[in-house]
Amino acid sequence: SGVRKESEIRSRVAEALETVRLPGQEDKLPSDLSGGMRKRVALARAVVGKPACVLYDEPHAGLDPVTADSIDHLIKDLQRTQGMTNIVVTHEMRSVFRIADRVVFLEKGKVHWTGTPAELRETTDPELRAFIDGDSGEAWE
């Protein structure tokens, strides 16, 4: 029946919001939420159906470093507690080293390198080193 379905939906929404550390926020409008809270709502929307795999496209965009760290913790927690595979597209190297099990670097739409975060940390590939270190190669005056 419609009532049972509605109560099930409400229950799953509440559970998803609890999972992303936003309990009791079901009735808030997007305009009432901070940027970090909106990101967490997006995470809740992504996981409410309990998918096997979630694709995160630049989940840290527009966030301060503390909120970005919180999002990293949530992504890792969801992986651990829900058993889902996470694919994270990011330029944030700090996050790569925190949350990745495997890393794939793309260059011009092609796989340039693949390995573990530990292997990435030790790479001598000059293009990867420049990206990891954030070094354009231009001298500072």
VEXDREN-2710 file (C-alpha; in Angstrom, 1 decimal):
% VEXDREN-2710
k/r/px/py/pz
1/SER/0.0/0.0/0.0
2/GLY/1.0/3.6/-0.4
3/VAL/1.2/4.3/3.3
4/ARG/3.6/1.4/3.9
5/LYS/5.7/2.4/0.9
6/GLU/5.8/6.0/2.2
7/SER/6.9/4.8/5.7
8/GLU/9.6/2.6/4.1
9/ILE/10.9/5.6/2.1
10/ARG/11.0/7.8/5.2
11/SER/12.8/5.1/7.1
12/ARG/15.4/4.6/4.3
13/VAL/15.9/8.4/4.0
14/ALA/16.4/8.7/7.8
15/GLU/18.9/5.8/7.7
16/ALA/20.8/7.3/4.8
17/LEU/21.0/10.7/6.6
18/GLU/22.1/9.0/9.8
19/THR/24.9/7.2/7.8
20/VAL/26.2/10.5/6.5
21/ARG/26.0/12.1/10.0
22/LEU/22.9/14.3/9.3
23/PRO/20.3/12.8/11.5
24/GLY/17.0/14.6/11.7
25/GLN/17.6/16.8/8.7
26/GLU/14.9/15.2/6.4
27/ASP/12.8/18.4/6.2
28/LYS/15.5/20.9/5.5
29/LEU/15.6/22.8/2.2
30/PRO/18.9/22.9/0.3
31/SER/19.1/26.6/1.0
32/ASP/19.1/25.8/4.7
33/LEU/22.2/23.6/4.4
34/SER/25.9/24.5/4.2
35/GLY/28.1/23.4/1.3
36/GLY/29.4/20.5/3.3
37/MET/25.9/19.4/4.4
38/ARG/24.8/19.5/0.8
39/LYS/27.7/17.2/-0.2
40/ARG/26.7/14.8/2.6
41/VAL/23.1/14.9/1.4
42/ALA/24.4/14.0/-2.1
43/LEU/26.3/11.1/-0.5
44/ALA/23.1/10.0/1.2
45/ARG/21.2/10.2/-2.1
46/ALA/23.9/8.1/-3.7
47/VAL/23.8/5.3/-1.1
48/VAL/20.1/5.2/-0.1
49/GLY/19.5/2.4/-2.7
50/LYS/22.4/0.4/-1.4
51/PRO/24.3/0.3/-4.7
52/ALA/27.3/-2.0/-5.2
53/CYS/29.3/0.8/-6.7
54/VAL/29.3/4.6/-6.3
55/LEU/31.1/7.1/-8.6
56/TYR/32.1/10.3/-6.9
57/ASP/33.1/13.1/-9.3
58/GLU/35.3/15.7/-7.5
59/PRO/33.6/15.2/-4.1
60/HIS/35.8/17.9/-2.6
61/ALA/35.0/20.7/-5.1
62/GLY/34.2/23.9/-3.3
63/LEU/34.9/22.6/0.1
64/ASP/37.4/23.9/2.8
65/PRO/40.1/21.4/3.9
66/VAL/38.3/20.4/7.1
67/THR/35.1/19.6/5.4
68/ALA/36.9/17.8/2.6
69/ASP/38.6/15.7/5.3
70/SER/35.1/14.9/6.7
71/ILE/33.9/13.8/3.2
72/ASP/37.0/11.5/2.9
73/HIS/36.1/9.9/6.2
74/LEU/32.5/9.4/5.0
75/ILE/33.5/7.8/1.7
76/LYS/35.9/5.4/3.5
77/ASP/33.3/4.6/6.2
78/LEU/30.7/3.9/3.5
79/GLN/33.1/1.6/1.8
80/ARG/33.9/-0.2/5.0
81/THR/30.4/-0.5/6.4
82/GLN/28.3/-0.9/3.3
83/GLY/30.8/-3.0/1.4
84/MET/30.5/-0.9/-1.7
85/THR/33.1/-0.1/-4.4
86/ASN/33.9/3.6/-4.6
87/ILE/35.3/5.2/-7.7
88/VAL/36.6/8.7/-6.9
89/VAL/37.5/11.1/-9.6
90/THR/39.7/13.8/-7.9
91/HIS/42.7/16.0/-8.3
92/GLU/43.1/16.1/-4.5
93/MET/46.2/14.1/-3.9
94/ARG/45.8/14.2/-0.1
95/SER/42.5/12.4/-0.5
96/VAL/44.0/9.9/-2.9
97/PHE/46.5/8.8/-0.3
98/ARG/43.8/8.6/2.4
99/ILE/41.0/6.8/0.8
100/ALA/42.2/4.8/-2.3
101/ASP/43.1/1.2/-2.4
102/ARG/44.0/1.5/-6.1
103/VAL/44.9/4.5/-8.2
104/VAL/44.6/5.1/-11.9
105/PHE/46.1/8.2/-13.5
106/LEU/44.7/9.3/-16.8
107/GLU/46.5/11.5/-19.2
108/LYS/44.7/12.8/-22.4
109/GLY/41.9/10.3/-21.8
110/LYS/44.3/7.3/-21.6
111/VAL/45.6/5.3/-18.6
112/HIS/49.1/6.6/-17.8
113/TRP/49.7/4.7/-14.6
114/THR/48.0/2.3/-12.2
115/GLY/49.0/1.0/-8.8
116/THR/48.5/1.4/-5.1
117/PRO/48.9/4.6/-3.1
118/ALA/52.1/3.3/-1.6
119/GLU/53.5/2.6/-5.1
120/LEU/52.4/6.1/-6.2
121/ARG/54.1/7.7/-3.2
122/GLU/57.4/6.1/-4.3
123/THR/57.1/6.7/-8.1
124/THR/59.9/8.3/-9.9
125/ASP/57.7/9.1/-13.0
126/PRO/58.4/12.8/-13.6
127/GLU/54.8/13.6/-14.7
128/LEU/53.3/11.9/-11.7
129/ARG/55.9/13.5/-9.3
130/ALA/54.9/16.9/-10.7
131/PHE/51.2/16.2/-10.2
132/ILE/51.7/14.7/-6.7
133/ASP/54.0/17.6/-5.6
134/GLY/51.9/20.3/-7.4
135/ASP/55.0/21.5/-9.2
136/SER/54.6/23.1/-12.6
137/GLY/58.3/23.3/-13.1
138/GLU/58.3/27.1/-13.2
139/ALA/60.7/29.0/-11.0
140/TRP/59.3/31.3/-8.2
141/GLU/61.0/34.7/-8.0
END
